[in-house]
Every structure is written in structure tokens, then in C-alpha cells.
Amino acid sequence: MNIGSIVDFFISPHRHSDSKELRRARLYVRACLLTSLFSNSYIWLSVYFQYDKGVYLMIFNVVGFLLIPLLARTKLPITWLGNLYVSIGAFAILVLTYYSGGVWSAIYPWIISIPVLALLVVNKNAGIFWGLVSFGFMIWYAVLALQGMELPVEYNLEDRTLWYVTIVPGLLLIILFISFVFEYTQSKALNELEESNAQLLSQKETIASQSKTLEKLIEEKDYIIRILAHDLRNPLKNITGLAQLLEIEDDAVRVKECTEMIVQSSAKAQHLVNRVLEMDASEQELRSVKLSNIKLNAVLHQVLDILTEAAQLKSIKIKVEDNTTNDVVLAEETYLTLILENLISNAIKFSETNKIVTVKLENEHDTLRVSITDEGPGIEPEEEEMLFKKFSRLSARPTAGESSTGLGLSLVKRYIELIDGKVWYERDASVGATFVVELKTVS
């Protein structure tokens, strides 16, 4: 059993819930036990110097300082117990001083220890109180000496010199011992506080990190919703238009064609939802996609069929320049469709009426490049770095009041990375804006 376990034996469990209360209780118990041990040596010194009152009072101190730690197991305030500890010591010192000559006694300097121990073991208020008490008694003893009143000297005067050289140094020892106990307790409390602060700092950093992660997840969830809202608009718009056409169409062949187109648009919408949910399930991180051989011309014409109505409403001509010798690319059909649809749709949105949107296809080594050029206002040089970022709103606006979420180009960037392609903007002062998509070809 170590010293800490012995000290804690005297302390009530209810004090362990308050770290400050526990620290003060441990200091109180340690001081009591140490003073009891120290007083034990003065029993034998009193016997040697034939100082009977010293023997009795030191026995009283030893027993008292061994018993009062048990009061720490009660619910009595530690402040009360600490003052009881000081009271026992003060009573013994003041009585022994009186019966050994007053100011001429070797015990007289010990009065200094009373407020010092009160300050260390109890608190500042106790130190002030016992300081006033001690000062009062020292003045009283001094007045008695000045008046020539001789106080009783009940120890063996023949050993007066030896009495001084053994009693006075004890004052230094007891103050040093209690001070070391106090310093140990304070240092331990400070170390525990530092550990607690370090733990709190670590927890704070963890919470901050979790908060950032949560903010990112919320942003990504919002992004997912915006993706669906943005890219489902065209399929749903097509379905609505075809459904309205069915209401007025009498030709059975045309009705069948419209029905098939509705089924295709619905399937594309469902496929898009599945792809977006896959991205969400992977915590919105870019992931590998199953790529296959896709004829880009076929996908391009499907996109142009979808956007024909939007182009016709603004009398915009979509011109295709196919200079390829190989249009088979490694891609994923849904993402490739969305990439071309977003870029061509943007070209239509930002072009005035009666303009031309040019889609140029050409092979470059083992890649196929699709350049989409409009005759709109183009991109301001200072805004180019904002391209492909989420929710970027540029100064150029759609020319016929079309909606723009600021998501289109960011989605293009995301989708092109998913299928291992590239996309960039090419500045050309002679025309509006040119966006280039590059994909790997398959021999």
C-alpha cells in the first residue's frame, strides 16, 4: 500500500467528485499525519529536558493529529477541519511558550508557524485570521517581558543552550515539510490541469474536425440534390412535352414514337438517379466507373435530338463538323450524354437568336476532341478561373431568360473525371466561348 492509498483511506468518497475539494482534503490529511510524526520526536525531547507540560501536550498533538484525519471521512467542510488542525497546533505552541519563559523561550519563534500552516493547509482567510491571533499573542508576550513579568520556566535550565539548538531548528523543519507537501499537491494539481487542458484541446480539435466533415457532408448532400434538380430537368421536360404531344396526336405511328421516346427519357432519368446515388454512397468521392466502348457520334445525335426544340425556339442552328476517322471512345454513356448535353445546352442559352453553335469533332493522336463553340458574349478573362467551380455565377447571363444554377460546368468537370477524360476552355477573340472535351479512343 503506497502513501497515496493511505491518505485516500481517510477521505470520504463524496469528496472525490470535486477535484478541488479532493486536493484540499489530501493536503489536510498529509499535513495532519506529518505533524503527528513530527510531534512524536518532541515527546522524547520534552522527556529529556524534563518538561512535563511538553510531554503531555506533544502526546495530545500526536493523538489529535492522528485522529482528526478521520473527520475527512465525514461531510464536514475541509475549511473547518483545516482550522481545527491549526487550532491544535496553536494551542500547544502558545501554552508551551508561556510555561517555558515567554519571549525568552526557544518555542516563542514557533508562533510564526501558526499563520504559515493556516495559509498553506487551509486558505488565505485562515492565514489572515491566525496571523492576527499569533501577532496578538506575540505582542502580549512582549508586553509581559517589557513589564518585567517573569513567566514560569518549567524545563531544566541547566540544558538551556541545548534546548535552544534542538527546539528552534524544528521550526524550520516543520515549515519546510508542510511547504513541500503543499508544493507537491499543487504541482500534482497543475499537472492534472495541464492533462485535462490537453485532453480538452484534443477533443476541441476532434470536434472541429468532425464539424468540418459534417459541413462537407451537408454541402455534398446539397450538391447531390442540386445535381438531380439540374440534370433531371431536361428528361422531365422532354417527358412533359411528349405527353402534351400525345394528347393532340392522332397518327398511331407518331403516338408509338412518342411513347418510345417517353420510355427512353424515363430510363435515362432513372439511370441518372442511380449514378448520382452511387456517387453519394461512395461519400461523394470520385470513383472508378465501368467504362465501355461508345460511338460518340451516336450519343451526340441523341443529345442534339433532345436540344433541338430549345435551339429552334431561339432560331439557333447547331452545326456539326465531323473530321474524325475513329469516333469510338472509352466512356460511360450516361455521363458522356450529360457532358455533351450540358455544354451544348449552355452554348444555346448564352447565344442570341439567329446565331450558330458549332460542334467540331476531330482525332488527335489516340484521343477524340469535341469542341463546342457559340457566338455569345464569351467569358471575361478575370472570370476564367471560376469556370468548373460549383455554383459559380459569371457576368454573362442566358439571353432568353433561361434558368442557370451555376452547376452545369462543375458537373461537366465531375463527370469527365469519372470517365478519365479532360475538359477545358479555349479563349478565341473572334467568337464567343469554346469548350473542349477530350476522350481516349479505342482502336
VODOTOR-21204 format. One record per residue (C-alpha): x, y, z. Coordinates in steps of 0.2 Angstrom, whole numbers, padded with zeros to 4 digits, always signed. Layout:
<pts>
XYZ...
</pts>
This chain:
<pts>
+0000+0000+0000+0008+0017-0005+0006+0034+0004-0007+0040-0008-0018+0025-0004-0016+0028+0015-0021+0046+0013-0036+0042+0002-0042+0030+0016-0046+0045+0027-0056+0054+0014-0074+0052+0011-0079+0046-0007-0091+0061-0009-0075+0072-0010-0069+0063-0025-0082+0071-0036-0074+0088-0034-0056+0089-0039-0053+0105-0029-0061+0098-0014-0051+0082-0016-0035+0091-0017-0038+0101-0002-0043+0085+0008-0027+0076+0003-0016+0091+0008-0026+0092+0025-0023+0073+0029-0005+0073+0024-0002+0089+0035-0010+0080+0050+0000+0064+0048+0016+0073+0045+0013+0084+0060+0009+0069+0071+0025+0061+0066+0035+0077+0069+0027+0079+0086+0032+0062+0091+0050+0067+0091+0046+0081+0103+0039+0070+0116+0056+0062+0119+0064+0079+0119+0052+0085+0132+0056+0070+0142+0075+0073+0140+0073+0091+0146+0061+0086+0160+0047+0097+0153+0032+0088+0159+0019+0100+0150+0029+0097+0134+0027+0078+0136+0008+0080+0139+0005+0092+0125+0015+0083+0112+0006+0067+0117-0010+0077+0114-0004+0083+0097+0002+0066+0092-0015+0058+0096-0025+0073+0090-0016+0074+0073-0019+0055+0071-0037+0056+0074-0043+0072+0066-0039+0065+0048-0054+0053+0051-0065+0068+0051-0061+0070+0032-0072+0054+0030-0087+0065+0036-0096+0079+0026-0088+0092+0037-0081+0106+0026-0062+0105+0024-0060+0123+0029-0067+0119+0046-0056+0104+0048-0041+0114+0042-0044+0127+0056-0046+0113+0069-0029+0106+0063-0021+0124+0066-0030+0126+0082-0022+0110+0090-0005+0116+0085-0008+0134+0090-0014+0128+0107+0001+0118+0111+0013+0131+0105+0006+0145+0114+0004+0135+0131+0022+0128+0129+0029+0146+0126+0020+0153+0141+0027+0139+0153+0045+0140+0146+0049+0158+0148+0038+0168+0135+0048+0178+0123+0064+0171+0131+0058+0153+0126+0065+0143+0111+0047+0139+0107+0042+0158+0105+0048+0159+0087+0037+0144+0083+0022+0156+0084+0027+0161+0067+0022+0143+0060+0004+0145+0066-0002+0158+0052+0010+0150+0039+0002+0132+0041-0015+0140+0041-0011+0149+0024-0003+0133+0017-0016+0120+0023-0032+0130+0024-0033+0146+0014-0029+0165+0013-0043+0170+0025-0037+0157+0038-0020+0163+0036-0025+0181+0040-0036+0176+0055-0022+0165+0063-0009+0179+0058-0019+0191+0069-0021+0179+0083-0002+0175+0083+0003+0193+0081-0008+0197+0096+0000+0183+0107+0017+0189+0102+0013+0207+0107+0006+0201+0123+0021+0191+0127+0032+0206+0123+0022+0217+0134+0024+0205+0149+0043+0205+0146+0044+0224+0145+0034+0225+0161+0047+0214+0169+0035+0200+0172+0044+0183+0173+0034+0169+0166+0037+0151+0173+0051+0141+0166+0047+0123+0168+0061+0114+0159+0078+0110+0165+0088+0127+0164+0105+0118+0165+0101+0112+0147+0096+0129+0141+0108+0130+0127+0105+0113+0121+0086+0117+0122+0088+0131+0110+0099+0122+0097+0087+0107+0097+0070+0116+0098+0072+0131+0086+0078+0122+0071+0062+0112+0072+0053+0127+0067+0062+0127+0050+0059+0109+0048+0041+0109+0051+0038+0123+0039+0049+0116+0026+0040+0099+0027+0022+0106+0026+0028+0118+0012+0035+0103+0002+0019+0094+0004+0009+0109-0001+0021+0111-0017+0019+0093-0021+0000+0094-0020-0001+0110-0030+0011+0103-0043+0001+0087-0045-0015+0098-0047-0007+0108-0060-0001+0093-0070-0018+0086-0069-0025+0103-0075-0012+0103-0090-0018+0085-0094-0036+0090-0094-0032+0105-0104-0023+0094-0117-0037+0082-0117-0050+0096-0119-0039+0104-0133-0038+0087-0142-0057+0085-0140-0059+0103-0147-0049+0098-0162-0058+0082-0164-0075+0092-0163-0068+0105-0175-0063+0091-0187-0080+0082-0186-0089+0099-0188-0079+0102-0204-0083+0084-0210-0101+0087-0206-0101+0103-0215-0093+0095-0230-0106+0081-0230-0120+0093-0229-0113+0103-0243-0111+0087-0253-0129+0081-0249-0135+0098-0255-0124+0096-0270-0132+0079-0274-0149+0087-0273-0144+0101-0285-0136+0088-0297-0153+0079-0298-0163+0095-0300-0151+0101-0313-0149+0086-0324-0167+0079-0322-0174+0095-0329-0171+0090-0347-0178+0072-0346-0193+0078-0337-0196+0092-0348-0195+0080-0363-0207+0069-0355-0219+0083-0352-0218+0089-0370-0220+0072-0377-0235+0069-0366-0243+0085-0371-0240+0080-0389-0249+0063-0387-0264+0072-0382-0266+0080-0399-0258+0067-0410-0269+0055-0420-0256+0046-0430-0253+0029-0422-0235+0029-0429-0231+0045-0421-0240+0040-0405-0229+0025-0404-0213+0035-0407-0218+0047-0393-0222+0033-0381-0205+0025-0385-0196+0042-0383-0205+0044-0366-0199+0027-0361-0181+0032-0366-0182+0048-0357-0188+0040-0341-0175+0026-0342-0161+0040-0344-0168+0049-0329-0168+0033-0319-0151+0029-0324-0145+0047-0319-0153+0045-0302-0144+0028-0300-0127+0036-0305-0129+0050-0293-0134+0039-0279-0119+0028-0282-0108+0044-0280-0117+0048-0264-0115+0030-0257-0096+0032-0260-0096+0048-0249-0096+0059-0265-0078+0054-0269-0073+0052-0287-0073+0033-0290-0069+0022-0304-0083+0019-0317-0086+0004-0328-0081+0011-0345-0085+0004-0361-0083+0007-0380-0096+0021-0385-0099+0028-0403-0098+0046-0399-0107+0051-0415-0122+0041-0409-0123+0049-0392-0120+0067-0399-0135+0065-0411-0146+0059-0396-0141+0074-0387-0145+0085-0402-0162+0077-0404-0166+0082-0386-0160+0100-0388-0167+0103-0405-0183+0112-0398-0173+0123-0387-0162+0128-0402-0177+0131-0413-0186+0142-0400-0171+0154-0402-0168+0151-0421-0151+0144-0417-0143+0132-0429-0132+0118-0422-0118+0115-0435-0108+0098-0433-0091+0097-0441-0086+0079-0441-0067+0077-0445-0065+0060-0436-0058+0044-0443-0062+0035-0427-0077+0040-0416-0076+0025-0404-0071+0032-0386-0069+0024-0369-0083+0031-0358-0099+0028-0349-0114+0033-0359-0124+0042-0346-0110+0053-0341-0105+0056-0359-0123+0061-0363-0124+0073-0348-0107+0081-0353-0112+0085-0371-0129+0090-0366-0123+0102-0353-0110+0110-0364-0122+0112-0379-0136+0117-0369-0125+0131-0361-0120+0136-0379-0138+0138-0384-0143+0148-0368-0129+0161-0370-0131+0164-0388-0143+0177-0396-0156+0172-0408-0151+0168-0426-0134+0163-0421-0124+0147-0424-0117+0134-0412-0103+0124-0419-0099+0106-0413-0082+0100-0420-0076+0083-0419-0058+0078-0423-0045+0065-0419-0029+0070-0410-0017+0055-0409-0026+0042-0398-0039+0054-0392-0055+0062-0399-0059+0080-0396-0076+0088-0396-0075+0107-0397-0092+0117-0394-0091+0135-0399-0105+0148-0398-0107+0166-0403-0111+0173-0387-0103+0186-0376-0089+0174-0371-0080+0173-0354-0072+0188-0346-0053+0184-0343-0054+0188-0324-0068+0175-0323-0060+0161-0332-0053+0154-0315-0071+0152-0309-0076+0140-0323-0079+0122-0317-0082+0128-0299-0098+0124-0290-0112+0137-0290-0101+0150-0300-0111+0164-0307-0102+0173-0321-0107+0190-0328-0113+0183-0344-0132+0178-0342-0144+0167-0353-0151+0178-0367-0169+0172-0367-0172+0172-0348-0167+0153-0346-0163+0147-0329-0144+0145-0324-0140+0136-0307-0121+0139-0309-0119+0120-0308-0118+0114-0326-0099+0116-0329-0095+0109-0312-0105+0094-0316-0096+0093-0333-0079+0093-0324-0085+0080-0311-0092+0068-0325-0077+0070-0336-0065+0065-0322-0076+0050-0318-0074+0043-0336-0055+0048-0337-0057+0062-0349-0052+0080-0349-0062+0097-0352-0055+0115-0354-0060+0132-0360-0051+0140-0375-0051+0158-0377-0054+0165-0395-0057+0183-0398-0066+0180-0414-0080+0170-0407-0090+0168-0390-0084+0154-0380-0076+0137-0384-0076+0122-0373-0066+0106-0377-0069+0089-0372-0055+0076-0374-0058+0057-0373-0047+0042-0376-0051+0032-0392-0052+0014-0395-0044+0006-0410
</pts>
